[in-house]
Amino acid sequence: MATIHVGDATVGYSVEGPDGGVPLLLFHGTTMSRTAWDMVRAAMPPDTYRFVLIEFPGSGESSMPTAPLTVEGIVEQGLALMTELGHEAFHVGGYSLGAVTALAMAGIAPARTLSVTSLCGWATSDARMRITFELWKQLIATDPELFMRYAMADGFTVGALTVAESAIESLLPLTASQIAPGSAAHLDLDIALDITAQVAAITAPTLVIGAAQDRWVDITHSRALHDAIAGSRIEELPAGHLVIQELAVEVGALLHDHVAAAVAAAA
């Protein structure tokens, strides 16, 4: 684990994979840290990628925000980190709020973005999302374990819950302890999100992955992104919002195929 300073902020990150691997910057989701991508990374070909796992303000080793978060500010941190690591151009992906950030980065810095992958992303928060994210804030503030119980019930499909049901009680304390201290700030950003202008500026090869049973970010948001981004490809997986865990192997395969195709096309 390492940190850099961008302005007054400390930004936590880790780098995994060989020095000569394909550079792939990954943004995690709300309430999470860089470890959110662990299961997906494990499903991807070994010794192929130079994964750069950045942490949002208030997650992991990153300092707590001192002002309301903006997508542009997080993009600035990601670009600064990749510059520090010597990657002038790179591939970028994100999950949930991280997907929004990855898409915004592709629109803001097209010359540096070789490809972009959105997993459960969106361009503009709708009324149901705003109400849901406010509920998250209240649940986390009231009882983190209660929030995690709700998140498991609403974030996974019935099939996944059937397999995991007997272990849920034992998992709640551990998962609740991993909720990022900066989650309220993440959620405030979720509520206010609108990256319509950045999405319109995307020119990089784009993969949009949506979860067909997502109760938090409806699949129509992924379809709208696909419609808005010229030449993009969309894949819909049979999962809830926590597809990054439920179908990690499938997500890893799609991410690898997309990045590999972009590498081959640029060769």
C-alpha positions in Angstrom: 0.0 0.0 0.0 1.3 3.5 -0.9 0.1 7.1 -0.9 0.8 10.3 -2.8 -0.2 13.8 -2.2 -2.4 15.7 -4.7 -2.9 19.2 -3.4 -3.9 19.0 0.2 -5.2 15.4 -0.1 -3.5 12.1 0.6 -4.4 9.5 -2.0 -4.1 5.8 -1.2 -3.4 3.2 -3.8 -1.7 -0.1 -4.5 -0.1 -1.5 -7.7 -0.4 -5.1 -8.5 1.1 -7.0 -11.5 4.4 -7.0 -13.5 6.2 -3.8 -14.3 5.6 -4.3 -18.0 2.0 -5.2 -17.7 -0.8 -3.3 -19.5 -1.7 -0.3 -17.2 -5.2 -0.5 -15.9 -6.5 2.0 -13.4 -9.5 0.8 -11.4 -11.9 2.9 -9.3 -14.0 1.2 -6.6 -17.6 1.9 -5.5 -19.3 3.8 -2.7 -18.5 2.7 0.9 -15.6 0.5 -0.5 -11.9 0.5 -0.9 -9.4 -0.8 -3.4 -10.0 -4.4 -2.3 -13.4 -4.3 -4.1 -11.7 -5.4 -7.2 -9.8 -8.4 -5.7 -12.2 -11.1 -6.9 -12.3 -9.7 -10.4 -8.5 -9.3 -10.6 -8.1 -12.9 -9.5 -10.2 -14.1 -12.4 -8.1 -12.3 -15.0 -5.0 -13.7 -16.7 -2.0 -13.6 -14.4 1.1 -11.5 -15.3 -0.8 -9.5 -17.9 -1.9 -6.3 -16.2 -0.4 -3.6 -14.2 -3.4 -2.9 -11.9 -3.5 0.5 -10.3 -6.1 0.5 -7.5 -6.9 4.0 -6.3 -8.9 4.8 -3.2 -11.6 7.5 -3.0 -11.3 10.3 -0.4 -12.2 8.7 3.0 -11.5 5.1 1.8 -8.5 3.0 2.8 -5.4 5.1 3.2 -6.8 8.2 1.5 -7.5 11.2 3.7 -11.0 12.3 4.6 -12.4 15.0 2.4 -12.5 18.5 3.7 -15.0 19.7 1.2 -17.8 18.2 -0.9 -16.5 15.7 -3.4 -16.7 16.3 -7.1 -16.1 13.8 -10.0 -13.6 16.2 -11.5 -11.6 16.3 -8.3 -11.4 12.5 -8.1 -10.5 12.4 -11.8 -7.7 14.9 -11.1 -6.3 12.6 -8.4 -6.4 9.6 -10.7 -4.6 11.4 -13.5 -2.0 12.7 -11.0 -1.4 9.2 -9.7 -1.0 7.7 -13.2 1.5 10.5 -14.1 3.4 9.8 -10.9 3.6 6.1 -11.9 4.8 7.0 -15.4 1.7 6.0 -17.3 0.9 8.7 -19.8 -1.8 6.6 -21.4 -3.7 3.8 -19.8 -6.9 1.8 -19.6 -9.5 2.7 -17.0 -12.4 0.9 -15.4 -14.8 1.5 -12.5 -17.6 0.0 -10.5 -20.7 2.0 -9.5 -19.5 5.4 -8.4 -16.1 4.3 -9.7 -17.8 3.6 -13.1 -19.1 7.2 -13.2 -15.6 8.4 -12.4 -14.0 6.2 -15.1 -16.4 7.5 -17.7 -15.8 11.1 -16.6 -12.1 10.5 -16.9 -12.5 9.2 -20.4 -14.4 12.4 -21.3 -12.1 14.8 -19.5 -8.8 13.2 -20.6 -9.4 11.5 -24.0 -5.7 11.6 -25.0 -4.7 9.6 -22.0 -7.6 7.0 -22.0 -6.9 4.0 -24.1 -10.2 2.3 -23.2 -12.9 2.6 -20.5 -15.1 0.0 -18.8 -18.2 0.9 -16.8 -19.6 -1.7 -14.4 -23.0 -0.6 -13.0 -22.5 3.0 -14.0 -24.8 5.8 -14.8 -24.7 9.4 -16.2 -27.4 11.2 -14.0 -28.9 10.1 -10.7 -32.6 9.7 -10.8 -35.2 10.2 -8.0 -35.2 6.6 -6.8 -31.4 6.6 -6.7 -31.3 9.8 -4.7 -33.8 8.5 -2.2 -31.9 5.2 -2.0 -28.5 6.9 -1.4 -30.0 9.1 1.4 -31.3 5.9 3.0 -27.8 4.4 2.8 -26.5 7.4 4.7 -29.1 7.1 7.4 -28.6 3.4 7.8 -24.8 3.6 8.1 -25.1 6.4 10.6 -27.6 4.4 12.7 -26.2 0.9 12.5 -23.5 -0.3 10.1 -24.5 -3.9 10.5 -28.1 -3.0 9.7 -26.9 -1.3 6.6 -24.9 -4.4 5.5 -27.9 -6.6 6.2 -30.0 -4.4 3.9 -27.1 -4.2 1.3 -26.9 -8.0 1.1 -30.6 -8.5 0.8 -31.0 -5.8 -1.9 -27.6 -6.1 -3.6 -27.5 -9.8 -4.5 -29.9 -12.0 -6.4 -32.0 -14.7 -4.7 -29.8 -17.4 -6.1 -26.7 -15.9 -4.5 -28.5 -15.3 -1.2 -29.7 -18.9 -1.2 -26.1 -20.1 -1.3 -24.8 -17.5 1.2 -27.7 -17.4 3.7 -26.2 -19.6 6.4 -23.1 -17.5 6.5 -24.6 -14.0 6.5 -24.9 -13.6 10.3 -21.2 -14.4 10.7 -20.2 -12.0 7.8 -22.1 -9.0 9.0 -19.6 -7.8 11.7 -16.7 -8.1 9.3 -18.4 -6.4 6.3 -19.7 -3.6 8.5 -16.2 -2.9 9.8 -15.0 -2.4 6.3 -17.4 0.4 5.4 -15.3 3.4 4.4 -15.2 6.4 6.9 -15.9 8.7 4.0 -19.0 6.9 2.8 -21.3 9.9 3.6 -19.2 12.1 1.3 -19.4 9.4 -1.4 -23.1 9.2 -1.1 -23.5 13.0 -1.2 -21.7 12.8 -4.5 -23.8 9.9 -5.7 -27.0 12.0 -5.0 -25.8 15.0 -7.0 -24.2 13.2 -10.0 -24.5 14.4 -13.5 -21.8 13.5 -16.0 -23.8 14.0 -19.2 -21.3 16.4 -20.6 -18.3 14.2 -20.0 -20.1 11.1 -21.4 -20.8 13.0 -24.6 -17.1 13.7 -25.0 -16.0 10.0 -24.8 -14.0 8.7 -27.8 -12.2 5.8 -26.3 -13.3 2.2 -26.9 -16.1 1.7 -24.3 -17.5 -1.4 -22.6 -20.7 -0.9 -20.6 -21.6 -3.7 -18.2 -25.0 -3.6 -16.5 -26.6 -5.9 -14.0 -30.1 -7.0 -15.1 -31.4 -7.3 -11.5 -29.8 -4.2 -10.1 -32.2 -2.5 -7.7 -29.9 0.5 -7.0 -28.7 1.5 -10.5 -31.4 0.2 -12.9 -30.3 -1.5 -16.0 -31.8 1.3 -18.1 -28.9 3.5 -17.0 -26.4 1.2 -18.6 -28.5 1.0 -21.7 -28.7 4.8 -21.8 -24.9 5.0 -21.5 -24.5 2.6 -24.4 -26.9 4.7 -26.5 -25.0 7.9 -25.7 -21.5 6.6 -26.4 -20.8 6.1 -30.1 -19.4 2.6 -30.9 -19.7 1.3 -27.3 -20.5 -2.3 -26.5 -23.0 -3.3 -23.8 -23.2 -6.6 -21.8 -26.0 -7.4 -19.4 -25.2 -9.9 -16.6 -27.9 -11.8 -14.6 -27.0 -10.3 -11.2 -27.8 -7.5 -8.7 -25.7 -4.5 -8.1 -23.1 -6.5 -6.2 -22.2 -8.2 -9.5 -18.5 -7.4 -8.8 -18.7 -10.2 -6.2 -21.6 -12.4 -7.4 -20.2 -12.8 -11.0 -16.6 -11.8 -10.6 -15.3 -14.4 -13.1 -17.7 -13.2 -15.8 -16.8 -9.5 -15.1 -13.1 -10.4 -15.2 -13.5 -12.1 -18.6 -15.4 -9.2 -20.1 -12.9 -6.7 -18.8 -10.0 -8.7 -20.1 -11.6 -9.2 -23.5 -12.3 -5.5 -23.9 -8.9 -4.3 -22.8 -7.1 -6.9 -24.9 -9.1 -5.9 -28.0 -8.2 -2.2 -27.4 -4.5 -3.2 -27.1 -4.7 -5.3 -30.3 -6.4 -2.5 -32.2 -3.8 0.0 -31.2 -0.9 -2.2 -32.2 
